[in-house]
């Protein structure tokens, strides 16, 4: 038994390992989101805001070193990241304004910041995207999956998403690695922007669709393929399956038939068993 367990142990170190502190990574992305929007009462004091920035930089540098960047690389990457954070914040403000403008259920900025999973998912994605572009693949992928676990919204950190992005409800949304989304796009729950193939030899190709500006995609629509483009201003109805490009200003919908009958005339409907 001991030899078997030793073999299991040894097999885990046959190749180079990156041992990321997952608890610290979760802490960092949560604290970063609080810091960006001063979401906790401590932020009333500007000194706390400044102190938290120093802490966030320290933690990020530690996480980068765990991803086996050198001390010098980690320091530079940390400084580069925080030099771009104001641009990330500006994009998030546009996302926030879009939610307030188009969601009648959104009563205030505070409500969105505290209670909207779609906005949290967008926030994490915009952070993860910056890290991914700097080749910080493990940390960016981990925080993206953390957001997925909290919200049910699965966005690959490499996906390109334009300004004023609105996710409504959000549960079950999947946005693939090579997806490109324009400005002022609105997506509802259950939408998939996926690939037509999962073949490994296609990994370097564009596999996921392009969504141009001002598109609305309603619940449970599935749009697949790297050559598929949804034209500007198109409205994609719920439950459609799309694998070809759609012209601008199109309305695409799934035609279904709903039949209503008097239940008294069809008692078997309430006597079935599974």
NORJO-V503167 format. One line per field, one symbol per residue. burial: I if it has 9 or more other C-alpha atoms within 8 Angstrom, else O. Layout:
burial->???
This chain:
burial->OOOOOOOOOOOOOOOOOOOIOOOIIIOIIOIIIIIOOIIOOOIOOOOIIOOIIOOIIOIIIIIIIIIOIOOOOIIOIIIOIIOOOOOIIOIIOIIIIIIIOOOOOIOOIOIIIOOIIIIIIIIIIIIIIIIIOOOIOOIIIIIIIIIIOOIIIIIIIIIIIIIIIIIIOIIIIIIIIIIIIIIIIIIIIIIIIIIIOOOOOIOOOIIIIIIIIIIIIIIIIIIIIIIIIIIIIIIIIIIIOIIOIIIIIIOIIOOOOOOOOOOOOOOOOOOOOO
